[in-house]
Amino acid sequence: MKQKLRYFCMAMIAVMAFAGCSNKDSDTAALLEKAQQKMTEITSLQATMTMNVKMTMGSEEISTVTSADIAAFVEPLKMKLDVSSYMEKDTDQKTIMEMYVQKNKNEINVFSNAGTGWVQTTAEDSSLGQFQIYDNISGYLSAIDSPVSKGTEKIGDVSTVRVKGILKGETMEQIIEESGLLSSAQSVGISEAQLKEMYSEIDGLPLTLWIGEDGLVYQYETDIKKLIQVVMDKTIALIGADQFDEDMKISVQSANISVRCNEFDNVEDFEIPAEALAAKQ
């Protein structure tokens, strides 16, 4: 059972795969409105995404890192991704994947290679999860609740305003579903309906946006520590706490998703490799 739960922890973390604002001061509101407009005008961007999770299970510490370098064109959607996922104490087991995404009419084709050859699948926009940087930023700008300016900070050479707020409601639920929690929970026998009952116990997810004077979002970070802790606690309760030893109690130390963006409207075009395009579905 301990191994099964450990597998659940890893599966949840590795799969990567988030209206209306309120209580805004006038300057913050104006900046968010400017950012919403400016982000609708961009045609491409590059981003580096990092997801760090640290937790303990009894005396065992589990620290995982998932990262992705992303180059994306907005319309039509075309993306190139280099993704890696590993445990800090077991880097020999690092999973590395090269991916391309391309939208053709109403269908999204995903080409991936984890070192064993190219595989082609079809997907929905929502299934791209945290890799769909442009859509995530647009959603966060419109859904952030109680935003407050926390001063200025440089991201690289760019001066930005740091805005903190909360993601609630449908946007929060979208983050949960895109994080892989639903599919991972099912691997240990938890139903989707049971997992969705946990939403009410998570009073929003903290969000920070770094917005430049030009209205572009140069970085964002979402704190998902409470989300993962609630899911872990409920998972153990639903499976049956009596099946677990005391040393199997899970405590989430930290968990966050951070994305830094650059090269707005300046992404170098790329071609999807012929061998990827030739892969069968």
C-alpha positions in Angstrom: 0.0 0.0 0.0 2.9 2.4 0.8 4.3 1.8 -2.7 0.9 2.4 -4.2 0.6 5.7 -2.4 4.1 6.7 -3.4 3.2 6.0 -7.0 0.1 8.2 -6.6 2.3 11.0 -5.3 4.6 10.8 -8.3 1.8 10.4 -10.8 0.0 13.4 -9.5 3.1 15.6 -9.6 4.6 14.4 -12.9 1.4 14.8 -15.0 1.3 18.3 -16.1 0.7 18.6 -17.3 -5.8 27.1 -14.2 -15.4 36.0 -13.0 -14.4 39.1 -12.7 -12.1 40.9 -10.3 -13.0 42.5 -7.1 -11.5 44.8 -4.4 -9.0 46.4 -6.8 -7.3 49.7 -6.2 -7.6 51.9 -9.3 -3.9 51.6 -10.3 -3.9 47.8 -10.0 -7.2 47.6 -11.9 -5.9 49.8 -14.7 -2.7 47.7 -15.0 -4.7 44.4 -15.1 -7.0 45.8 -17.8 -4.0 47.0 -19.8 -2.4 43.5 -19.5 -5.6 41.8 -20.6 -5.7 43.9 -23.7 -2.0 43.7 -24.4 -1.8 39.9 -24.0 -4.6 39.5 -26.6 -2.3 41.2 -29.2 0.7 39.0 -28.9 1.4 36.4 -31.6 4.1 34.3 -29.9 6.1 33.9 -26.7 8.7 31.8 -25.0 8.5 30.5 -21.5 10.2 28.4 -18.9 7.9 26.6 -16.5 9.1 24.9 -13.3 6.9 22.9 -10.9 8.5 22.1 -7.5 7.0 19.9 -4.9 8.5 18.9 -1.5 6.7 16.5 0.9 7.5 14.0 3.6 6.0 10.6 4.0 7.0 9.5 7.5 10.8 9.7 7.5 11.1 9.7 3.8 11.4 13.0 1.9 10.1 13.3 -1.7 11.2 16.3 -3.7 10.2 16.4 -7.4 11.0 18.9 -10.2 9.1 19.2 -13.4 10.4 21.8 -15.9 9.6 22.7 -19.5 11.1 25.1 -22.1 8.3 26.3 -24.3 8.1 28.1 -27.6 4.6 28.9 -28.7 2.7 30.6 -31.5 -0.8 31.7 -30.6 -2.8 31.5 -33.8 -2.8 28.9 -35.3 -1.5 27.1 -32.2 2.0 25.7 -32.7 4.3 24.7 -29.8 7.7 23.2 -29.2 8.4 21.8 -25.7 11.4 20.2 -24.0 10.1 18.6 -20.8 11.9 16.9 -17.9 10.7 15.4 -14.6 12.7 13.9 -11.9 13.1 13.3 -8.1 15.9 15.3 -6.6 17.4 12.2 -4.9 17.1 10.0 -8.0 18.2 12.1 -11.0 19.2 8.9 -12.8 15.5 8.2 -13.3 14.9 11.6 -15.0 12.2 11.5 -17.7 13.0 13.7 -20.7 10.5 14.3 -23.5 10.6 16.3 -26.7 7.1 17.5 -27.8 5.5 19.4 -30.6 1.9 20.6 -30.7 0.0 21.8 -33.8 -3.6 22.8 -34.4 -5.2 21.8 -37.7 -8.7 23.2 -38.0 -10.6 21.8 -35.0 -8.0 19.1 -34.1 -4.9 19.4 -32.0 -2.1 17.0 -32.9 0.6 16.2 -30.2 3.9 14.6 -31.3 6.0 13.3 -28.4 9.3 11.4 -28.0 10.6 10.2 -24.7 13.6 8.5 -26.2 11.8 5.5 -27.7 10.5 7.0 -30.9 7.8 9.5 -31.9 4.2 9.0 -31.0 1.3 11.0 -32.4 -2.0 11.7 -30.5 -4.9 14.1 -30.7 -5.9 16.4 -27.8 -8.2 19.1 -26.5 -7.0 22.6 -25.7 -7.7 21.9 -22.0 -5.6 18.8 -21.9 -2.4 20.9 -22.5 -2.8 22.1 -19.0 0.1 24.1 -17.5 1.9 24.0 -20.9 -0.7 26.3 -22.5 1.0 29.4 -21.1 -0.9 32.0 -23.2 -4.3 30.7 -22.3 -3.4 30.4 -18.6 -2.2 34.0 -18.5 -5.4 35.2 -20.2 -7.5 33.3 -17.7 -5.6 34.4 -14.7 -5.8 38.1 -15.6 -9.6 37.9 -15.9 -10.2 35.7 -12.9 -7.8 37.0 -10.2 -9.7 37.9 -7.1 -8.8 40.7 -4.6 -5.6 41.8 -6.5 -3.2 44.0 -4.6 0.0 45.6 -5.8 3.1 44.6 -3.9 5.6 47.0 -5.3 8.0 46.7 -8.2 10.5 44.0 -9.0 12.9 43.3 -11.9 12.4 40.2 -13.9 15.7 40.0 -15.8 16.2 43.5 -17.1 12.5 44.4 -17.1 10.9 46.5 -14.3 7.6 45.0 -13.3 4.7 45.5 -10.8 4.1 42.5 -8.6 0.4 41.8 -8.2 -0.9 39.2 -5.7 -4.4 37.8 -5.6 -6.4 34.6 -5.3 -7.8 32.2 -7.9 -11.2 30.8 -7.0 -14.2 29.1 -8.5 -14.1 27.7 -12.0 -10.5 28.8 -12.6 -9.3 27.0 -9.5 -11.2 23.9 -10.5 -9.6 24.1 -14.0 -6.1 24.2 -12.4 -6.9 21.1 -10.4 -8.2 19.2 -13.4 -5.3 20.2 -15.6 -2.7 19.3 -12.9 -3.4 15.5 -13.4 -5.0 15.1 -10.0 -8.2 13.5 -11.3 -6.5 10.9 -13.4 -3.9 10.1 -10.8 -6.5 9.7 -8.0 -8.4 7.2 -10.2 -5.2 5.1 -10.2 -5.7 4.4 -6.5 -9.5 3.9 -6.7 -10.7 7.5 -6.0 -13.6 8.6 -8.1 -13.8 11.9 -9.9 -16.9 12.8 -7.9 -15.1 12.2 -4.6 -12.1 14.3 -5.6 -14.3 17.2 -6.8 -15.9 17.3 -3.3 -12.5 18.5 -2.1 -12.9 21.8 -3.9 -14.9 23.4 -1.1 -12.1 22.8 1.3 -9.6 24.8 -0.8 -10.4 28.5 -0.3 -8.6 29.7 -3.4 -5.1 29.3 -4.8 -2.6 32.2 -4.2 -1.4 33.8 -7.4 1.3 36.3 -8.1 1.7 38.1 -11.5 4.7 40.2 -12.5 3.4 42.8 -15.1 5.6 45.2 -17.0 4.7 48.8 -17.8 4.1 47.6 -21.4 1.2 45.4 -20.0 3.0 42.1 -20.7 3.1 39.4 -18.1 6.7 38.4 -17.6 6.2 35.9 -14.8 3.5 34.2 -12.7 3.5 31.9 -9.8 0.8 29.7 -8.3 1.1 28.3 -4.8 -0.5 24.8 -4.8 0.7 23.6 -1.4 -2.7 23.6 0.2 -4.3 22.0 -2.8 -1.9 19.0 -2.7 -2.1 18.7 1.1 -5.9 18.5 1.0 -5.9 16.0 -1.8 -3.4 13.8 0.0 -5.3 14.0 3.3 -8.6 13.2 1.6 -7.1 10.4 -0.4 -5.9 8.6 2.7 -9.2 9.1 4.4 -11.2 7.8 1.4 -8.9 4.8 1.0 -9.1 4.1 4.7 -6.8 5.5 7.3 -6.7 2.2 9.2 -4.7 0.7 6.2 -1.8 3.1 6.8 1.0 3.1 9.4 1.6 6.3 11.3 5.0 6.7 9.4 3.0 7.0 6.1 1.5 10.3 7.0 2.1 12.8 4.2 3.0 16.4 4.9 3.5 18.8 2.0 6.3 21.3 2.8 6.0 23.4 -0.4 4.5 23.2 -3.9 4.4 25.8 -6.6 4.3 26.4 -10.3 6.4 29.2 -11.6 6.5 30.5 -15.2 8.8 33.1 -16.7 8.0 34.5 -20.2 10.1 36.4 -22.8 10.5 36.9 -26.5 7.0 38.2 -27.0 6.2 38.4 -30.7 9.8 37.4 -31.4 9.9 33.6 -31.3 12.0 32.0 -34.1 9.8 29.8 -36.3 10.4 26.1 -36.2 9.4 23.1 -38.2 8.1 19.9 -36.8 10.5 17.1 -37.7 9.4 14.9 -40.6 9.8 11.7 -38.5 7.4 13.2 -35.9 4.8 14.0 -38.6 5.1 10.5 -40.0 4.4 8.9 -36.7 1.1 6.9 -36.6 -1.6 7.6 -34.1 
